[in-house]
Amino acid sequence: MDRVIDKIPKRDIIIIMGDANAKVGREEIYKEIVGKHSKHEESNNNGLRLIELAIERNMKIVSTQFQRKHKGTWIIPGKQETKQMDHVLIQEKHSRLIISVKTCRGADTDSKHFLVRAKLKQWKGEDKEHRRNYEVRYNTEELQAQELKTKYEIHIERYLEKQDFSKEKNINTKWNNIERIVTEASKRHVGKTIARERKEWLDVECETEIKHKKLLRMKMPEIRNEKSTRIIL
């Protein structure tokens, strides 16, 4: 883990999450790192190792920082009891980005572990109009037709001839003028590409199978208990 973290650029935000097989306790000495909402009172060996990693790397274990109804993330085989073994860590300076951590008990993961979801604050993205300029694509396949290709080339040549590039010293201005001419020619003669319609991959049949699988998974503890009773009898 240390070797992997060392390879990550310092400017990046580091988030570690997954099955740590670690019981993190509510010991007072580790309160600043762990918080006060862990399911367990005392840490096991793996829990202490996880806490040591967090301390060495200036991180916080945020999966135990939030109060939530269901804290257990792993079902003990053959029982209905759970333990909090899956965790989320983030650098202390970025810990405020995590606004909640929850256990998704209804998610069908085909595992003894429940899905753990961390919710982060959203970064402010680029202006939509600015981003749209970079997403424009032109249907260049149309230029395979010789007649259209000739019109496209003549349009560009005609407008380039009107530009007196010898007077302009700024290379960026020259490039912007060329780009504008090519863009105008593309709009007039080529046109934009039409976005392909995406096919729906999750149909009614898939939803039915998922619901059926989920019901079977929920019945598994009952089936195990019935088998155990028969063996004892």
Order of alpha helices (4+ residues) and beta strands (2+ residues): alpha-beta-alpha-alpha-beta-beta-beta-beta-beta-beta-alpha-alpha-alpha-alpha
